């Protein structure tokens, strides 16, 4: 049963997510060796489709050893090597299966800033995202199951349901929300310890339905960069550079995060001080995946939670560009279902979603019971 589901997922990733073509150079990057079953299935299926698969394995304990003693020059060289390889690729699939999600915890924040700026920023944001057909996903392992408070078997069932949802049906249902967002100027978001006002006027809305991230299910845009005022308190946890944050609160004035607190306020502000753009928001998106109904502590899942939205410090998406530039892009999630305290989203003074449920007729097809 598991092998059949893996093969189905591999086929969907290649044909639907990245649209692989004959003779495409495909880099399959495995971050944590537990993802080998899916990597093998991808390589076999890519070869069957007459593409040319390549692979790279990132071992996090070894990466930690390198970063603990790394110099800026060393990190830049590490990035240059991978940039050159990425330039030769037509497509990329990244599979993350870390045995220990906290492996990079405690590394000097200045080194991590350099790594994010010169490696992640240059290799992935500037080269991979802009110049390849790409998709990123997790792979079910004991670490993720434990984080989700599930047995591995139960988590695998959840994972394959979430990742193989009917994306064609979802895509069609998203069209009305895209159209509405493209016509909207003022947005107001209200929930517990959150009251935000901003504009999305003139920023293109884009739907995401399994073509970049798996699992998927969101419609995204961005605030006009200097339009945000108010405050937000995120009600989910999030990891960054191996550090777990909760109770994150931002206060905004004219688009800039002027005050930021969390369980570790110093580390949070270190991240936000990475560069000038890190204190501005690069993405506002609404989560829609019907099978994801709670936070599990993993961004790729949590940002798709039905009834959620994410408000992202850092670099803007190319498809919904508000001009913000940063080495970071940190998708922080707030859930507005009743179980998480409820909340409202207003577009141009019209209530469109309450307690995670769309309340206007043209968006009812996006409610969970209509997407399952």
N, C-alpha and C positions, 0 to 999 in steps of 0.2 A: 504493500500500500504506500509506504513512504517513498520508495523508488519511483512509483508512478507519479506521485505528487511532485517530486523533484524534477522529473522529466517534463511534466506539464509546465512547471514554473520556468524552467530553462527555455522551453520553446516560446513561452509568452514574452520573456525578457528579450530574446533575440528578434522575434518577429514583430511584436507589438511595441515594446519599450524603445528599442534602438533602431528598428527597421534595418537589420543587417542585410548587406548586399554581397553578391559574389565578388571575391577578391578584396573585400574590406579587411584592413588590418585591425584586429580586435585585441585590446589589452584587457585581460581578466586579472584584476588585482584582488588578492586574498589577504585580508587583514585579520590574522588569526587562523591557524591551521584547521580549526574545526569545520570550516566551510568547504573542505575538499570535495565532499560528495556533489555539491552543486557546481563547483568549479569544473570537475570532471565532466559532468553532464553538459555544461555549457561548451566546453572544448569539443566534445564529440558532436554535439548538434551544430556548432559553428562550422566544423569541418564538413559535415554532411551537406550544409548549405553552401559549401565551397568558399567560405570566408577563411581568413588566415588568423587563427587564434595564437596569442602570446600570453604569457603569465608573469606575474610578479607576486611574491609572498612577503608580506611585512610581518615580522615577528616583534611583538610589542615589548617583551622583556629585553631584546637586543636594542630596540629603538631607545628604550629608557637608558640603558648603559651608555649609548652614544650621546644622548642629550645631556646626561649628567655632567659630562666633561667637555661638551662641544663648545667650539668657538664660533663666532659669527662667520668667519671665513669658511670653516668646515661645513656649516649648514648651507651656506650659499653654494658651495661646490656640490653638495648632496642634491640640492635643488636643480642645479644646472644639468646634472646627469639625467635626472628624471624628466626635465623639460625636453631635452633632446629626444628621448624615447617617445614622449607623449606627442611630439610634433610629427612623428612618423605613423601615428595611429589615426584611423578613421572613426573608431568607436571604442568605448570604455565601459566596462561593468566592474563596479567595486563591491565586494562582498565582505561585510564586517562580521566577525565572529570572535570577538575577544573573550578569552577565558576569564579575564579579570578586567572589568570596566574601569577600575581605579588604578591601572598599571602606571599611568603617568602622574599620579598624585604626588605632590611634594617636590617636583622639579622646579628649580628657580624660575620665578615668573618672568624675569627678563629674558632668560633663554627661551621660554615658551613663546614670548612675544616675537622674538627673532625668528623662531621656527614657523610661527603662524604667518608672519609677514613675508619671509623669503622662500619658505617651502610651500605651505598650504596655499598662500596667496598667489604665488607665481605659478606653481605646477598645476593647481586645480582651478582656482578662480580665473586666472588669466589665460591659461593654455587649454586645459581639459574642458572647462565649461563653455568656453567661447568657440572652440575649434574642433570638437568631436561630438558624435552622437553618444550620449552617456546616460547611465542609470546606476543608482546606488541603492543597496539594500542590506539588511541584516540577514543573519542565518540563525535558525533556532538552535540554542545550545543550553546547557545547564545554567550558565550565568544569567542568560535572559529569562529563563523559566523561574529561577530563584528571585530575580528582581521583580518579576510579575506575580510572585506568590502562587505559582502554579507548578504542578508536576511537569516534567519534560513532555510527556505524552499529551497532556492537556494543552500545554503551550504550543506544541506543534500543530494541533488541530486548529487552535486560534490563529496561528501564523499563516497557515495555508488558506484558511477562509479569507483572512484580511488581504492577503497578497494576490489572490486570484479572483477577487470580486469582479462582477461584470462591468468592466471599465467602459465598454461601448455605451451601455445604458446610462452609466454615470455621466459620461461626456455629453450626451444629448440633454440630460436633465440640468446640466450646468449652464446651458446657453442663456437661459433667462436671467440668471444671476450675473453672468458676465455683462449682458446688455444693460441691466439695471446699474451695476457698478460704473459702467462707462458713462452713464448719464448723471451720476451722483456728484454733488459738490461736497456737502457737509455730512460728516459722520459723527455720531455720538455713541459712546459705549459706556454703559452704566452697569456695575455689579458691586459686590462687596468690596469696599476699599478701592474702588475704581470709578473714575469719572473723567473720561477723555473726550476732547473735541479736536477734530482735525478735518482737513480737506483732502479729497482724492481727485479733485477736478483736473482733467487733462492727463491723468496717469492711466495708461492702458491696463485693463484687467485681463488676466490670463487664467485659463483653466488647466488643471494638472490631473491627469487621469491615467497614470501608469507609464508615462513616457520619460520621466527623469528619476523619480523616487518610487521605490516599492517598499511598503504599501503606499498608495497614493489616495488622493481625494481631497483637493482643496481648490479654491478660487482665490487668486492673489492679485494684489495691486500694491501701491505704496502711498503713504501720505505725501502731500506736498511738503517738502523738507522742513520748512520753517513754520508750518501751520499748527503744530501740535501744542496744545495746552492742557494742563490737568495732571492727573496722576493715575497710575496703574499698580495693582498688587497682583502678581501672578500666583495662582493657586496650585501649580504643579512644580515638582522638583526638576532641576536640569543640571547636567554635568558639563563642565567645560575644562579642558586641559586636565582631566582626571579629578577635578574638584566638584563636589556635589553642593549645589546651591538650593536653598528654599526660602520662602517668604521674601522673594525679590520685590522691591518697590522702587519705582522710578517716578520722579516729579519732573515735569516738562515746562519749559518756558520758551516760546517761539521755536519749537522743534527740538531743542537741546535738552538732554538729561542733565539737570542742574543739581539733582540730589539722588543718590542711589544707596539703598540699604539692603541687607540680606543677613542670613546667618553668619556669613563671613564678608563683612562690608569692605574690608581692605582688599581682599582678593577680587571682589566684584569690581571695585573701582580701578584696580590694576588692569583688568580686562578692558574696561571702558576708556582707559587712558592709552590704549594701544596706538591710536592715531586720532585725528580730529573727527573723522567720520564715525568712530565707534560710539559716540554719544548722540548720534542721530539715528532715526529709524529708516531702514531700507526696505521693509516689507510689512504689509498688513494683509492677512489671509484668513479665510474662513474654512474650518475643517469639516469634512463631509463623509468620511468613510463610515458606512453603517455598522460595520463589525467592530470598530474600535470605540469602546464606550467608557474607558477609564485610562488614566495615566499609568504607564508602566516604567517610566524613568528613561525612556529612549526616545529621542527627538523624532526620528523617522516615523515612529508610531504615534507619538503623542500629538504632533502637529496636525494629524489627520483625524483626531477624535471628533466624532459627531457632536455638534453643539459647542464646539470650541472656536477660538480664534487665536492666531499668534501675531505678535507685535515684536518685530525683529530689529535689534540694534545692529548697525553695520552696513555692509555693502548691499546696494540695491540689485534686484534681479534685472538682467538684461531686457527681459520681456516687459517689465513694468518699472522702468528706470526713472527715479526721481532725482538722479544726479548725485546721490550720496556714494562716496567711495571709502572703503575701509578694508583692512586685512581680515576683519572678522565678519561673520554673518551668523548670528546666534538666535535661533528660533526659540523664543520663549512663549509658553502656551498658557492660556487661561481658559477654563471650562465654565460654561454658563448653564449647564443643565441643573435641574432642581437638586440633584444629589450633591452638587458642588456649590450650592448657594444661589443658583439662578443668575439672571442678568438680562440685559436688553441691548439690542443694536438698532440704531435709528439711522435712516438715510434721508437727508433733507426733511427732517422733522416727521418722517413716517416710520412707525415701528415695523421692522421687517422680521425680527426674530426675538422671541421671548422664551427664556429658560431653555434655550437650545433648540426650539421648534420654530420653523418658519411660519409666520402668521398671515402672509399675504398669498392670495390664490396662485399667482404665477410662479411662486417658489415652493409650493407644497410638494412637488415631485422630488425635491431634495431631502425631504424628511426620511428618517431611517427606514420606516416600513415600506417606502416606495422604491428603495434602492437595493433591498435584500433579494 
